């Protein structure tokens, strides 16, 4: 299984928050490789706005009552992290000091400490400096407006410096610890009394908030008391809102590709939204727990043709000014609810660049010139040709193609279960006849086929309920010309496309489940009448709803 997930969960999150979202994918989590002793516990990362300094907490040799704040630096985003340096006595004391949050200008460092002089067991403190080259001045307590008699610990300062998110054990919460926010009108004003973020976010024991630069996405963990629906002892979650004035949406778990069976906590989102840093005790951690990161990448190949070019720019332009999910890719991590210059800026960075699309589960380019195998360019699901292959290296719509003669077809192993979530299947064909099939699933449904009566594109993918039926278009695809045909389902609507034009659509909130392999060029039961006659090229299967 690919160690990536599509943020289709963000689509659901966007619904409750009142704003649609684009598709984004998480990469594979990687250890930052920050050096330390095998028994150290490194956690609570806070990345600087330029991405070159990372502040974190180090607990040495399981001495939970003592921790210090360290910083590791790098010359550029592509360089490895340097040897960690412990901050001096202006920041660290002989008590527990940790959970740092560096301001966007790098001049204020907020953190939790159990040192004397506060209001309770642990308080929020801040150290400042005149410039990033100056030493830190002696830390000061934020005072009783922010701190209470109880423990006030993890902290996150917003990019504009006007909101301070903390988790606290104070009275008036919904769980063992809750996330609260204090605000101020200007950088010179005092902090207000913190306000609880409410029961949508706070349930059992939420902690370690991290707010995106635009203030619309909040990451957090359930470290102190795991909430229902998680993967392990502590998980990473996220919630969003349409604007900073709107309520937070229902939190969504980041899923098993990010969260391990153990502890995953203390998230911190980078200023550009491209990387999520966090703490984990998963295997391959340098010590008892370590610092990890995972990339967040927008899906920029809107039409699923394997490249980012003018067609994608035109798609973006066609939805300019709209709240259109598929093109809302900027700013990262989750867009802003409108297609505008922010999305064009992100798309421009990818035009002409080599494309890696983690939502593409299988791709048979059919560019071979010999042999009985059609290779999957993105995975290990090579298809076997049953019968005599007839490769046509220069006759394809994209490059080469495979010609099927009504007796030859391809078989491939299981790729996806249609019932599991959004997906798309796209391919080029030339030829065919009524009743013939293009892509089908064994023991399942005919995904793409030709209507036996009209020669038009149709699909038999449906829920299997009492009122469900095939979806048929009126567009004939057996006229001897090349056609790009496709089926997409985003979780509620079935859509058929011919030559990148929507030709049929209806509502279907579920599809029949099937874990069978695939047939390419014949029906699901392999009856003689369903064998395809003609050319087929460039078959793609995505675990997202592509808009051709």
N, C-alpha and C positions, 0 to 999 in steps of 0.2 A: 504494500500500500504506500502511495506517495506520502511523504511526511509534510504535506501542505494541506491547508484547508481553504476553501473559498469562503469568503465572508458573506455567504448567503444569509447567515444569521443576522448580518447587519441590515438586510432588507427588512426582516421582521422587526428589528430594533427601530428602524426608520419609521415604520408604520405607527408604532406607539408613540414615537417622539414627534410625529406630525410632519416628517420630512423624508423624502426618498433618498436612497443612497446608491452609489455605484458599487460595482464589484471590486473587491480588493482581496488579495491573498497574503497569507502569512507564509514566510519561508520556513526553513528548518532551523530550530533553535540551536545556537552554538555557544560554547563556553568562551568567555572573553579572554581566558588565559592569563588573568592577573595572578602574579606569583605570590605565594604565601606558604605557610607551613601546612602539612597534611591535616592537622587538627584545628586549623582556623575556620571560623565561620565568617564569610564575607557576604554582605547583603545590603539592602536599601540603597541601590544606586541612584545617583542624581547627575544627569549629563548636562554639561554647560551648553549654552545656546549655540556656540560654534562647533560643538561636538568634539572638542579636543581635550577637555578635562572631565574626569569622572570622579565624583566624590562618593564615598561609600563608608559603611560601618564594618569594622573588623572586631570580632570577638575572638580573643586568643585562648586556645586550649580549653574551650568549654567553660570559661570563667564568665558565666552569664551576668554576674553583677558588675563586670568591668568591660567596657567597650570604648573604642576610640574611632575618630573620623579620619579617614585617609583620603588622599587624592592621587590618582594616576593620570598621566598625560601622554599625548602622542602628537607628532609633528603634523600629521594629516589624517584624514579619515581612512586612508588605506594603510597607514602604518600600525604596527602593534603597540599595545599599551606598554608604557614604561614601568619601572619599578615603583610600587606604591610608596608614598611618603606620608608619614603621620603628621597631621597638623599640630602646631605648637600649643603651648599652655593657654594661649588666649582663647582657644576653642575647646581643647580637651582638658579634662580635669582628672582627678583620681577616682571619679565615679563613672557611671554609665553615661556615655555621650554617643549619640548615633542618630540614624534616620535623617540625614542631611537633605536640604533642598537649596540649590544655588539659584539665585535670582538671574534673570535674563541678561542683566548688565554685568554679572559676575562680581558685584560689589557687596552683596548681602548673602550670608549663609545662615539659613534657619535650621534648627535641629532640636532634638529632644535630649534632655539631660536630667539626671537624678541628683545633681550637685545641690548643696545647701543654698538657701537664699531664694527659693521659689515659693510657690503657693501650695504645692502638694508633693506626691511621691515622685512624679516626673513632670517637668514643665517644658514649654517651648521657649527657646532662647534664640538670639540672633547675634552674629558677629558681622562687623562691617569693615571695609577698607576703602581708602580714597581712590585707588586705582588697582587694576588687576596685578600690577607689579609690586604693590605695597604689601606689607605683612598685615595679618588680621589684627584688629583691635580687640580688646577684651570683650567677650560676649556679655550681653545684658539680657535679663529676663523680660519677656513681653508683658508681664504684669497681670493683675487679677481680672482685667477685662477679657483676656484670652485664656489664662490658666485658672484651674480650679484646685480644690483640695485633693482631687483624684489624679490619676495618671493622664496626662496629655502628651502624646508621643509623636507618632508619624506626622509629618508636615509636608505641604507642597505649596510653594508660592506661585501664583499665576504669572504669566508672561508680562502683563502690564503692572504687576506689583500691587494690585488693588484688592486681590482676594487671597485669603490664606486658608487652605483646606487642612484640617487636622483630624486625627482620630483620637477619641477621648472616652474614658470610662466614667465620665461625669453623669450625674443624675439627669433624667429626662429623656433618655434614649430608648431604643427599641430592642437592643441586644446587649451582649456583654460589653461591646464597644461599638461606637457609632462614628460616622463621618460628619463633621461639622464644618461650617465656613464662616470666617470673620472677614469683614470688608472695611474699606476706608475710601474716602472720596478722592484724596490725593496722596502722593507718597509722603508728604509731611504731616498728614493727619494721623490721629491715633486709631487703633483698631477697634472695631465695634465688638460687642459681645457676640460670640459665635452662634450661628443658627443651625439647627439640625437639618440635614438634607431630606429627612422624611422617610416614611416606611417603604416607599418604592425601592430605595437603595438600602436603607438600614433595616436589617431583619434579625440576624442571629449574632453576628460579630464581625462587622466590616472594618477594614483598616487600610492603611497605606495608600491614600488617594494620590492620583497623578492627573493633572488637568492638561488638555491639549492647548497649544498656543492660542487658538481662537476661542477657547473657553467653552467649546461645544461638545467635547468628548471627555468622559471621565473614566479612567481605569482605576481599579482597586482590587484588593484581595480579601478573602474571607479567612484570614489567618487565625483569628482567635476562636472562631466557632464556624466551621464550614456550613454554608447554606445549601439547601436542597438543589439537586441538579448538577453537582460538581463531579470532578473526576478523581480527587484524592483528598489528602489531609488538609490542603489549602490550595485554592485555585485563583486564577486571574479572571476578572470579569470586566465588562465595560457597559457604559450607558451613554446615551447622547441626548441632545436637545436641539430643536430647530434654531433657536437663538439663545443668547445668554439670559434672556428674559423669560424663556419658556420653561415648563417643568421638565424634569429628567424622565426619560423613558425607562421602560422595564429593563433591568440589567440582563446581559446575555453572557453566558460562560464562553470563554475563548476556545473550548473544545479540546479533545485529546491530542491534537497535533501540537498544542502549546502546553497544556496542563498535563503533568505526569501523575502517577498514583501517589507520589509523595507530596512535598511542600513546594508550591510555586507561589511566590508572594512579592510584595513590594515592587510593583511596576513603575516604570518611569518612561514616558514617551518623549522622544526627541523633539526639538523645536520645529523641525521640518516634517514631523509625522512619519518619517520613513523607517524608524527603528524603535522597537520597544525593548527596554532593558528590564531585567527582573532578577529575583533571587530564586535559586532552586537547589534542592538536595538530591536531584536526580543523579543517576549514575554518570560517571565521567566528570563530576564536580571535583575541583582541585582539593577541597577539604571537606569538612562536614557539610557545608553549603557553599555555593559559589555564585559568581555573577554571570548571567547569561544574556543573550540578545537574540532578537528575531526580527527579520525585515518585514515591512509592510509595503506591498507593491500594488499600484492600481492596475486594473485590466484595461489596456489601451487598444487592443485589437477588437474594436467594436463589432465588426462584421464577421469575425472568425475566419479570415482568409489567410492567416499566418503571417501577415505583415502589417505594418503601420504606415499608411500612405495617404494619398489624397482622398480616397474613399472614406477613411475615418474622419478626416478633416471636414468633409462634406456632411457626414452624419452629425458631427458636432454643430456645424453651422445651421443645419436644418432644425435643431432644437435650441438655438440660441435664446437665452432669456427665459427658458422653461425650467421647471422643476422636473428634470428628466433623468431617471436613475442611471441608465447605461452610460451616459456621457458626463455625469457629475463626478469627475475624478480629481478635482482640485478645489481647495488645497487638501493635501493629505493630512490625516489619515482617512477621512471619510467624506470629503467633499463639503459643499456648503449649501446644498439644496437648490442651486441655480446653475445653469450652463452659461458660463461667461469667460472672461479673459483668463481667470485662474485655471480653468480646464484647458483652454488653448495653450497656456504656458506649459502645463504638464505634458500634453500631447506632443508639443513641439520637441520636447526633450527626447522623445522616442521615435520620431519620424526617421526612417532610414536606418535605425539602429537594429542590431540583432535582437530578435524577439524571443524571450523565454516566457511562455504562458503556462503557468502551473495548473490552469483550469482545463487544459487540453489533455485528456486522458488517453486518447489513442489517435494516431495519424498514420494512415497508409497512403503515402504519396503515389504509389504504383508507378515508380520511375525505373523499376528493374528492367533489365534487358534479357534476362534468362533465369531459369530455375523455377521451382515450384513453391517459392515462398514470397509473400508480400510483407516487407519489413515494417514494423511499427517504429516510427522515428522518435517517439517520445517515451516509449516503455518497452516492455518485454512481451508484448502481445502480438507477435508475428502471426500472420494468417497463412494457412496452408491452402494451396490451390488443388481442388479436386477435379481431375480431368487434365486435358492437355492445355498448358498455358499458351496464350498468344499475346506476347508483349508487343506494344506499339510505341517504341521510344520517342517518336517525333509526332505522334498523332493525338496527344492529349490536350485538354483544355489548359492545363498548367505546364506540363512538360510531356512526360510519357503517359501512357494509359494501358489498361488491360482490356482486351477484347474478349467478351463472353459469347459463346455460340449456342446457348440454349441447353447445353449439357454440362458446361464447366461452371464451377462456383467456388467460393472461398469460405473457409471456416476459421473462426478465431475463438479463443477462450472468453470467459466472462469479462466484461468491461465495467458495467454498472447495472444497478437495479433501478428501473425507471421510477419506482415508488419512493426512492430515497431522497429525492429533491430535484431542483432544477437541472435540466440538461438540454443539450442540443446535438443533433446529428446532421451533418452537411456533406454533400458530395456533388460531383459533376457526372452527368450521364449524357450519352448520345445514342439514340435508338430506342429499343424496347418496344413492347406491345401491350395491349390491354391485359390485365390480370397478372403481369410479371412483377416480381419483387426485386427491390434494390438492397435494402438492409433490413434484416429480421432477427428476432431473438428466439433461439430454440426453446420450446415449451412456453413461449411468451406470445408476443404480438409481432405483426409485420410493421416495422417502424416506418419505412418508406416504400411505397409500391405504386403501381399504375392501376387506376380504377378499371375493373374488368368491363364496364359498360361504355366508358367515355374516353379512356386513354389519358385522363387527367391525373394529377398528383393526388394521392390520398395517404392516410395513415390509419392503422387500426389500434394505435396506442390509446387506451381509454381506461376508465376506472373499473369496468366490469360490473357496474351497478345496474339496476333494473332499467334505467332510462339512458344508459350510456350507449354510444354508437360510434362508428368510424367517422373521421373528419375528412370530407372530400372537397377538393377545389374544382373550379371550372376551367383550369388552364391545362391544355393538352401538352404533354411532354414527350410524345412519341413521334414528333414531326421530323426526326432525323437531324436536328440541330443540337448543339451543345446547350445544356441547361444546368444551372446550379440549383439544386433542390435541397430543401432543408425542413426539419421539424424542430421546434423549440417548445419548452414548457418551463415556466418560471414558478410553478406551484399553484397556479390558478387558471391559466389560459393556455390552450393548445393553439399553436400557430404553424401554418405551412407557408413556405416561401418558394418561389420560382424566380430565378435570376434576380435575387435579392429584393423581390417585391412580395409583400404580404398578399397571399391569394386566398387564404381561408383562416378563420379564427372562431373559437368558441370557448366557453367557460367549462373547465373540468378541474376540480380541486384535488383530484387524486388520480393516480395511474396504477394499473395492475402491477403487482410485484412479480419479479422473475429474476432468478439467478443463473439463467442459462447462458450458453455461449452465443456467438453471432454467426449468422449465415449472410454472406454477401453475394448477391446475384441469384438468390432463390428464396422461396417462401419458408416459413417457419416449419412446415411439415414436409418440405422438399418435394411437392407434387410437380409433375412434369410441366404443367401449365404455368407454373410460377417462375421457371428458369428464365433468366434475363438474356436477351440477345442484343448486343451492342457494346459500346465502349463505356468504361467507368473509370473515374479519375479522382484522386485527392479526397479520400474519405476522412472526415474529422468528427470526433465525439468529444464534447465538452461537458463538464459538470457545472455549467452555468447556462443561462438563457441568452444565447447570442442573438443579436439583431442583424441579420444580413443586410 
